[in-house]
Amino acid sequence: MTAEYLVVTPRIEGNPEIGYDTYYYSDNKRLYDVPCAIRHGVVVLDQSDDFLIGKVDGKRLVSLQWMERVRDDPDELADVAEQLGLNL
């Protein structure tokens, strides 16, 4: 299977009494390259640049990036995978 890309939107939710957590959302639309994912996030989803791009291979989340910069936080990758129902 060829790698595909999807837009991942992080949202910080909560309040001072219970604390804050980051939740990750996606419309799960699979896109064929990073420029297409950036265009989808900016134009279609109207997220400015407030989103991440997940590289997926089947049901496996391979990596995360912001625009063209790869992020290398394994905990963030695991959180996103779990919240979106993907494997690592």
C-alpha positions in Angstrom: 0.0 0.0 0.0 1.2 3.5 -0.8 1.5 6.1 1.9 -1.3 8.7 2.1 -1.8 11.8 4.1 -4.6 13.2 6.2 -5.2 16.5 8.0 -5.1 16.3 11.8 -6.6 19.2 13.8 -5.4 19.5 17.4 -7.7 21.2 19.9 -6.9 22.1 23.5 -10.0 21.6 25.5 -10.9 22.0 29.2 -11.0 24.7 31.9 -9.0 25.8 34.9 -11.0 23.6 37.3 -10.5 20.3 35.6 -7.4 21.1 33.6 -6.7 21.0 29.8 -6.0 18.2 27.4 -5.2 18.1 23.7 -7.7 16.2 21.5 -7.0 15.4 17.8 -9.7 15.4 15.1 -9.6 14.5 11.4 -12.1 14.3 8.6 -10.1 11.2 7.6 -9.9 12.2 4.0 -6.9 10.4 2.5 -4.8 12.6 0.3 -2.0 11.6 -2.1 0.8 14.1 -1.1 1.7 16.8 1.4 0.9 19.8 -0.8 -2.6 18.3 -1.4 -3.0 17.8 2.4 -1.9 21.4 3.1 -4.3 22.7 0.5 -7.1 20.6 2.0 -6.4 21.9 5.5 -6.1 25.6 4.5 -8.8 25.8 1.7 -11.4 23.1 2.4 -11.2 22.9 6.2 -10.4 26.6 6.7 -7.8 25.9 9.4 -5.2 28.5 8.3 -2.0 26.6 9.3 -3.4 25.3 12.6 -3.2 21.6 11.7 -0.8 18.7 11.5 -0.4 16.3 8.6 -0.4 12.6 9.4 1.3 10.2 7.0 -0.6 6.9 7.0 0.1 3.5 5.5 -3.1 1.5 5.6 -4.3 1.8 9.2 -0.9 2.7 10.5 0.1 6.3 11.4 3.7 6.5 10.3 4.6 10.2 11.1 3.3 13.6 11.9 4.4 16.9 10.5 3.5 20.6 10.5 3.6 21.8 6.9 6.9 20.5 5.6 8.5 20.0 9.0 8.4 16.5 10.5 7.7 16.3 14.2 9.5 13.7 16.2 7.6 13.4 19.5 6.7 9.7 19.9 4.2 10.5 22.6 2.3 12.9 20.4 2.4 10.3 17.6 0.9 7.7 19.9 -1.8 10.0 21.2 -2.9 11.0 17.7 -2.9 7.3 16.5 -5.0 6.2 19.5 -7.5 9.1 19.2 -8.0 8.6 15.5 -8.2 4.8 15.8 -5.0 4.1 14.0 -2.0 1.8 14.8 1.6 2.8 15.1 
